[in-house]
Amino acid sequence: MKKEIRVPFFEVGVKNYLYGDSVLDLAIAADKAAAKYDITVLFLSPYTEIRRVAERTKHLIVFASYMDTLYPGRGMADILPEAVKAAGAEGVVLNHCERPMTLSAIRETIKRANELELGRNGNICIRDQNLQNFPECMVKISHRR
């Protein structure tokens, strides 16, 4: 079932306040609320919990909190886009105030997300603290073939 972001939506971002089973417990509670109230819930999961959250919930749209633009191969300590997708993320947050990016980095990351069709929806949340490049908003990136 393809999940669409419907407005209004609810966003749950645990940052580094929760980890392990606590993240999954919150995700399951959010999933139940999403079903009960028929509302879109975006769940920004820690990388280490993306797979568990994606596999154990039905109504959440799971987001990664960031990804790098590298390709599979040499390297370490970066967030490989293919790994984010394989784990089950359906979208990615870019330019959060805790992980600011340049406009060129945002463009390159969007390009990588589109290459992978990251998420069936192509969901990318772009935030700009200065409100000069984009309004703070949810941007739906369409995939062009």
N, C-alpha and C positions, 0 to 999 in steps of 0.2 A: 504494500500500500504506500503510495507516494504521499509524503507529508508536506504540506504547504504551510508557509508562515501566514497566519491570519492575524489581522489587527483587530483588537489589541492582543498583544502577546505578553507572556510573562517570561522573564529571564532569571535563571538561577546560576550564579557564578560563585563557586566555592573558594576561588583563589587558592591560598595555601592554608586556610583555616581548617579544612577537613582533608583527610586522606584515608586510603584503605576502605574498610567496611563502612565507615561513616559516610563516605561519598555515595556508596551504593545504597545505603539506607535512605539518604536524602533523595536520591534519584528515584527510588521506588515510591516514596511518598509523593514526589512531584508527578510521577507517572499516573498514580491513582487520582490525583487532583485534576490533571489534564483530562483524563477520561470522564471523571464525574462532572466537571464543569464545561466540558467541550471547548477547551481553550488551548491555544498553541503555547507550549512551554519549550523554550530554548534552554538547554542544559550545557553550561560551559564546564566541561570535565577536565580534571588534571589528566595529562597524557597517560599516566600509568593506569588510569581507570576508564579510559574511553571504551575499550573493548567490553569490559564487564557491564558498564552502563548501557551501551548500545545493545548488547545481547540480552539483557534482563529487563528492558523496558520496551513498551510498544508505542507509546504516545509522545515521547520526547523527541526533539530534534537535537541531536548531540553535536556540540561544537568543540573544536580544539581552540585553545586560547591564543595560538600563534602557530606559524610554520615558517620554515626557511625556504629558500628557493633552490637549494642544491638538488642534484640528481643522484640516483643510486650509484654507489661506488665508494671511492676512497673518502675518508673523513669520519669524524665522530663528534659527539656533543652538539650536533645540530638537530633540528626537527625536520626529518625527511617527509615531504608531502605524501609520498607513496605510503609511508608507514601510518600517517594520520588517517588516510583513507582506508587502508587495510584494517585498521583498528575499529573502524565503524563510524568515524566522524562524518557528519553530513554538511559541515560548514566550518568556517574558521573566522576568528576575530582578528582584525588587523588594526594596528595603530591605537591600541588601548593606552591610556595615560601611564600605565605601568610598563608598557613595552612600546614606546613611540617609534615611529618609522618615518623615513623621508618619503616624499611623494613618489620619487623614482622607485624606492623599495616597495611601496604599496602597489604600484603598477606592475612591477616584476612578479610580486607574489600573486596578484590577481591572474596574471598570465599563467603561472604555474598551476594555480587552482583550476583554471579553465582547461589546461592541457589534460588534467586528470579527471575532468568533470567531477571535481570533488563535491560530493553530495549530489543527489538526484535533483536538488533544487538549485545548486550553484550558489549556496548561501554564503555571503561574506558580509560580516559586520564591520563597517569602517567608521572609526571615530576620529574626529579631529578636534583637539582641545582648543585650537585657535579659531575654529570655525571659518578659516580662510579658504581651505581647499574643498571641503565638503561640509554640509551641515551634519551635525551628529545624527546619524540615522542608520537604518538597516538598508543596505543596498542589495538588491537581487540582481545578480550577474547572470545574464542568459548565455547559454552555450551556443556558439555559432560553428557550424560545420562547413 
